[in-house]
């Protein structure tokens, strides 16, 4: 029978990270819980799955009195939070009166006794034998990257994912590796975020079949859970690879992670970026200050008049917004440096700046260059100056009277997907 003591201070961070992968309102109720295994040598392992991804992370335990495996019930996070300052929590499996003849992943056939300094609770839970396992498969190629770099890649791209898109591949982040760099890309058709970091090796994602192609894309929820887990661990080197069966494998000391590739085709994102940098550009030295000004402008937009006009003139970026009842104008000067070929020539573009705020929040305090479109219908480009690592962000302009949510296009029927910037432009001008 299972019996351990755990310390909330050291146990909670990794347990909370595992909760990010728990399935909510899933037909198989056992997936709403996290599995905890305690081994005879005093080690602990947490496992969580939502059927699309699976993770196992080593977790410190204060003492293992009896090794075994249990499912921590849905009420456990609340008890853990209430006992956050307690020196330890006791978790013990207790015998049940009856055991069903037929295994059922939706039946609570086990019972746990959870004792804190303030309370003792007896909670029903599931049979851990019904918790899913993922088969071990060899990867076709491996890339190694520092764990903190992968976390930064995920943070800098995940905001641009469109989880509600009918094009399933837009519901995750594309993962590619070449030339000593690991790339993550996300797009929703109007904006695109691309981040890259140094890495060693390469990746060979599964292609699927002609009828069911696979994109080199992993669901956002899975990668966010992976990032949270890595954040809760000591920085380490991570090994990434794809299997022939269409799964991403991530492994490090004390961590095993699996996630499925998404079915579909991802846009040819490299073709979207302009070959020649725009002649009109501004160096943004204080991204949080610009983000604050954009948020003020957003207060004066409405659902039907979502656009904010950005104008660069000299070393000033001017923001203009209006609705049926009011107008707004603001200038951002100290945070901006004009680096255009002709600094006296003004340039302007109208945007849904809520998308731009999302990029600035992900970027943090890093400096970046804001490149205005050279021609009408081309995207705004934001990029950091890094060579080995950096981030690029594209955002399509909009007419001042364009609605915030234009009708979504159907996925292209040909084998070649349209780049997101071109797709958004056609949607805008249709």
C-alpha positions in Angstrom: 0.0 0.0 0.0 1.2 3.5 -0.9 2.4 5.7 1.9 4.7 8.8 1.6 5.4 12.2 3.1 6.0 15.2 0.9 7.1 18.8 1.5 4.7 21.3 -0.1 7.4 23.8 -0.8 9.4 21.5 -3.0 6.6 19.4 -4.3 4.1 22.1 -5.4 6.0 23.7 -8.4 6.4 20.5 -10.3 2.9 19.3 -9.4 1.4 22.6 -10.6 3.3 22.2 -13.9 1.9 18.7 -14.4 -1.6 20.1 -13.8 -1.2 22.1 -17.0 -1.5 18.9 -18.9 -4.5 17.5 -17.1 -7.6 17.0 -19.3 -10.7 19.0 -18.2 -14.2 17.6 -18.8 -12.7 14.6 -20.6 -14.8 11.5 -21.2 -12.1 9.4 -19.5 -12.3 10.8 -15.9 -9.0 9.4 -14.8 -7.2 12.0 -17.1 -8.5 14.7 -14.7 -6.0 13.5 -12.1 -2.2 13.3 -11.8 -0.4 10.1 -11.1 2.2 9.8 -8.4 4.7 7.0 -8.1 7.0 6.4 -5.2 9.9 4.0 -5.6 11.7 1.9 -3.1 14.8 4.0 -3.4 12.9 7.1 -2.3 12.3 8.7 -5.7 9.0 10.2 -6.8 7.5 10.6 -10.3 4.5 12.6 -11.5 2.6 11.7 -14.6 -0.1 13.6 -16.5 -1.8 13.2 -19.9 -4.7 14.8 -21.9 -4.6 12.1 -24.6 -2.6 14.4 -27.0 0.4 14.6 -24.8 2.0 12.7 -21.8 4.6 13.8 -19.3 6.6 12.3 -16.5 8.7 14.5 -14.2 10.7 13.4 -11.2 9.6 15.1 -8.0 11.2 15.3 -4.5 9.6 13.4 -1.7 10.3 13.9 2.0 10.1 10.2 2.8 8.8 7.0 1.2 7.3 4.7 3.9 5.7 2.3 1.4 6.4 2.5 -2.4 3.5 2.3 -4.9 1.4 4.2 -7.4 -1.7 6.3 -6.8 -3.9 8.9 -8.7 -4.0 12.2 -6.8 -7.7 13.2 -6.9 -9.1 16.5 -8.2 -9.4 17.9 -4.6 -5.6 17.5 -4.0 -4.5 20.9 -5.3 -6.8 22.7 -2.8 -5.5 20.7 0.1 -1.9 21.3 -1.1 -2.5 25.0 -1.3 -4.0 25.1 2.2 -1.0 23.3 3.6 1.6 25.3 1.6 3.4 26.4 4.8 3.2 23.0 6.5 6.5 21.1 7.0 5.0 18.0 5.4 1.8 16.2 4.1 1.1 12.5 4.6 -0.5 10.7 1.6 -1.5 7.1 2.3 -3.6 4.6 0.4 -6.2 2.8 2.6 -8.0 -0.5 1.9 -11.5 -0.3 0.3 -14.4 -2.5 1.1 -15.1 -3.8 -2.4 -13.2 -4.1 -5.6 -15.1 -4.1 -8.9 -14.8 -7.2 -11.0 -14.3 -5.2 -14.3 -11.7 -2.5 -14.5 -13.2 0.9 -15.3 -11.2 4.1 -15.8 -14.2 6.2 -14.8 -14.8 4.4 -11.5 -13.3 5.6 -8.2 -12.3 2.3 -6.8 -9.4 3.4 -4.6 -9.2 5.6 -1.5 -6.5 8.0 -0.2 -6.0 9.4 3.3 -4.4 12.9 3.1 -3.3 14.4 6.3 -2.0 17.9 6.9 -1.3 19.8 10.0 -4.8 21.3 9.9 -7.0 18.5 8.6 -7.3 14.8 7.6 -9.3 14.0 4.4 -10.4 10.6 3.0 -10.8 10.9 -0.8 -12.0 8.5 -3.4 -9.8 8.1 -6.5 -9.1 6.0 -9.5 -7.2 2.8 -10.1 -3.7 3.8 -11.4 -3.6 0.7 -13.6 -6.2 2.4 -15.9 -4.0 5.5 -16.4 -2.7 5.5 -20.0 0.9 4.9 -21.0 2.7 6.0 -24.2 4.8 3.5 -26.1 8.5 4.0 -26.3 9.5 4.8 -29.9 12.9 5.6 -31.4 13.4 9.1 -32.8 14.6 9.7 -36.3 17.0 12.6 -35.4 17.9 14.5 -32.2 18.5 18.1 -31.5 20.0 19.3 -28.1 19.1 22.7 -26.7 19.4 24.3 -23.3 16.0 24.0 -21.4 15.8 27.7 -20.7 16.2 28.5 -24.4 13.3 26.2 -25.3 11.1 27.9 -22.6 12.0 31.3 -24.1 11.1 30.0 -27.6 7.7 28.8 -26.4 7.0 32.1 -24.6 7.8 34.2 -27.6 5.6 32.3 -30.0 2.6 30.7 -28.2 0.5 33.9 -28.2 0.1 33.8 -32.0 -1.5 30.4 -32.1 -5.1 30.1 -33.2 -6.6 27.1 -31.3 -10.1 27.7 -32.7 -9.0 27.6 -36.4 -10.6 25.0 -38.7 -7.1 24.5 -40.0 -5.8 22.3 -37.2 -2.1 23.0 -37.9 -2.7 26.6 -36.8 -3.6 25.3 -33.4 0.0 24.6 -32.4 3.6 25.7 -32.9 5.8 24.4 -35.7 9.2 23.1 -34.6 12.1 22.9 -37.0 15.9 22.7 -36.6 18.6 23.4 -39.1 21.9 25.3 -39.4 22.6 25.1 -35.7 19.3 26.7 -34.8 16.0 25.6 -33.3 13.0 27.4 -34.7 9.4 27.7 -33.3 6.7 29.4 -35.4 3.1 30.2 -34.7 0.5 32.0 -36.8 -3.3 32.6 -36.9 -3.3 33.9 -40.5 -3.1 37.6 -39.6 0.0 37.6 -37.4 3.1 35.3 -37.3 5.7 34.9 -34.6 9.1 33.2 -35.3 11.7 32.7 -32.6 15.0 30.9 -32.9 17.8 29.8 -30.5 21.2 28.0 -30.9 20.9 24.2 -30.9 22.9 21.2 -32.0 21.5 18.6 -34.4 18.5 18.4 -36.6 14.9 17.2 -36.6 13.0 14.9 -39.0 9.2 15.1 -38.3 6.9 12.4 -39.6 5.2 13.4 -42.9 2.1 11.2 -42.5 0.3 10.0 -45.6 -1.2 11.7 -48.6 -4.7 11.4 -47.2 -3.6 12.3 -43.6 -0.5 14.5 -43.8 1.2 15.5 -40.5 2.6 19.0 -39.9 5.8 19.5 -37.8 3.4 21.1 -35.3 2.7 20.3 -31.6 -0.4 21.6 -29.7 0.1 24.8 -27.8 -1.3 23.3 -24.5 1.3 20.5 -24.6 4.2 22.9 -25.2 3.0 25.3 -22.5 2.9 22.4 -20.0 6.4 21.4 -21.1 7.6 25.0 -20.6 6.0 25.1 -17.1 7.7 21.9 -16.2 11.1 23.0 -17.4 10.7 26.2 -15.4 10.1 24.2 -12.3 13.3 22.2 -12.8 16.9 22.9 -12.5 18.2 24.2 -16.0 19.5 21.3 -18.0 20.1 20.2 -21.6 17.1 18.9 -23.4 17.0 16.3 -26.2 14.2 16.7 -28.8 13.2 14.4 -31.6 10.3 13.2 -33.7 9.3 9.5 -34.1 8.1 7.9 -37.3 4.7 7.5 -35.7 4.3 11.2 -35.5 5.2 12.1 -32.0 7.5 14.7 -30.4 9.8 13.3 -27.8 11.5 15.5 -25.2 13.9 14.1 -22.6 16.2 15.4 -19.9 17.4 14.3 -16.5 14.2 13.7 -14.5 11.8 14.4 -17.4 10.1 12.4 -20.2 7.6 14.1 -22.5 5.6 13.0 -25.5 3.2 14.9 -27.7 1.5 14.1 -31.0 2.0 16.0 -34.2 -1.1 17.8 -35.5 -2.7 16.6 -38.7 -2.7 19.0 -41.6 -0.2 21.3 -43.4 1.5 24.4 -41.9 2.0 27.5 -44.1 5.3 28.1 -45.8 6.3 30.7 -43.2 9.8 31.4 -44.6 8.3 32.9 -47.8 6.3 35.5 -45.9 9.2 37.6 -44.6 10.3 40.4 -47.0 13.5 39.8 -48.8 14.7 43.4 -48.4 14.2 45.2 -45.1 11.9 48.2 -45.2 13.5 51.6 -45.7 11.4 53.2 -42.9 12.1 51.7 -39.5 12.3 52.7 -35.8 14.5 51.2 -33.1 12.2 50.7 -30.0 14.4 51.1 -26.9 11.6 50.8 -24.3 9.1 48.1 -25.4 7.0 48.3 -22.1 6.5 52.1 -22.6 5.3 51.5 -26.1 3.0 48.7 -24.9 1.5 51.1 -22.3 0.7 53.7 -25.0 -0.9 51.0 -27.2 -3.1 49.9 -24.3 -4.3 53.5 -23.8 -5.1 53.7 -27.5 -7.0 50.4 -27.3 -9.5 52.0 -24.9 -10.7 54.3 -27.7 -11.3 51.5 -30.2 -14.6 49.6 -30.6 -15.6 46.3 -32.1 -16.4 47.9 -35.4 -13.5 50.4 -35.4 -10.6 48.4 -34.1 -7.7 50.0 -36.0 -5.1 52.3 -34.5 -2.9 54.3 -36.8 0.8 54.3 -36.1 2.9 57.1 -37.7 6.7 57.4 -37.6 8.0 60.9 -38.1 11.4 61.8 -36.9 12.0 60.2 -33.6 8.4 60.1 -32.6 5.8 57.4 -33.0 2.3 58.9 -33.0 -0.8 56.8 -32.2 -4.3 57.8 -33.4 -7.6 56.1 -32.6 -11.2 57.1 -32.8 -14.7 55.9 -32.3 -18.2 57.4 -32.8 -17.8 59.4 -29.5 -14.2 60.3 -29.0 -10.7 60.6 -30.6 -7.3 59.7 -29.1 -3.8 60.9 -30.0 -0.5 60.2 -28.2 3.2 60.5 -29.0 6.0 58.1 -27.9 9.3 59.9 -28.3 12.0 58.9 -25.7 11.5 55.2 -26.3 12.0 55.4 -30.1 15.0 56.0 -32.4 14.4 56.5 -36.1 16.8 54.4 -38.2 15.3 55.0 -41.6 17.2 55.9 -44.7 15.2 59.1 -44.9 14.4 60.1 -41.3 12.3 63.1 -42.4 9.9 61.1 -44.5 6.9 59.9 -42.4 5.4 56.5 -42.6 2.1 55.1 -41.2 0.2 51.9 -40.9 -3.2 51.0 -39.3 -3.3 48.0 -37.1 -5.3 46.0 -34.6 -2.7 46.8 -32.0 -4.1 44.3 -29.5 -2.0 41.8 -31.5 1.1 44.0 -31.2 0.6 44.3 -27.5 0.6 40.5 -27.3 4.0 40.4 -29.0 5.4 43.1 -26.7 4.3 41.3 -23.6 6.0 38.1 -24.9 9.2 40.1 -25.8 9.6 41.7 -22.3 12.2 44.4 -22.1 14.2 43.4 -25.2 14.9 46.1 -27.8 13.6 45.5 -31.3 13.3 47.2 -34.7 9.9 48.2 -36.0 9.8 48.1 -39.8 6.9 49.8 -41.6 5.4 48.2 -44.7 7.1 49.4 -47.9 3.8 48.9 -49.9 0.1 48.7 -49.1 -0.9 45.2 -48.2 2.5 44.2 -46.8 2.9 43.3 -43.2 4.5 45.3 -40.4 7.8 43.6 -39.3 9.2 43.6 -35.8 12.5 41.9 -35.2 15.2 41.7 -32.5 18.8 42.3 -33.6 20.1 38.8 -32.6 22.0 36.6 -35.1 22.2 33.4 -33.1 19.0 33.9 -31.2 16.1 36.3 -31.8 12.4 36.8 -32.7 10.5 38.1 -35.7 6.9 39.1 -35.7 4.7 39.9 -38.7 1.3 41.7 -38.4 -1.0 42.4 -41.3 -2.4 46.0 -41.6 -6.1 46.7 -41.6 -8.3 49.5 -43.0 -9.4 52.0 -40.4 -13.0 50.8 -40.8 -12.2 47.1 -41.1 -14.0 44.9 -38.5 -11.9 43.1 -35.9 -12.8 39.6 -36.9 -13.1 39.2 -40.7 -14.7 36.0 -42.0 -12.2 33.1 -41.8 -11.1 31.5 -45.1 -11.3 27.8 -45.8 -8.0 25.9 -45.8 -6.5 25.9 -49.3 -7.3 22.7 -51.1 -4.0 22.4 -52.9 -0.9 20.8 -51.5 0.8 24.2 -51.1 -0.7 26.3 -48.4 -0.7 30.1 -48.8 1.6 32.1 -46.6 -0.3 33.7 -43.7 0.4 37.2 -44.8 -1.0 36.6 -48.3 -4.0 34.8 -46.8 -4.8 37.7 -44.6 -4.3 40.2 -47.4 -6.8 38.3 -49.6 -9.3 38.1 -46.7 -8.9 41.9 -46.1 -9.5 42.9 -49.7 -12.2 40.4 -50.5 
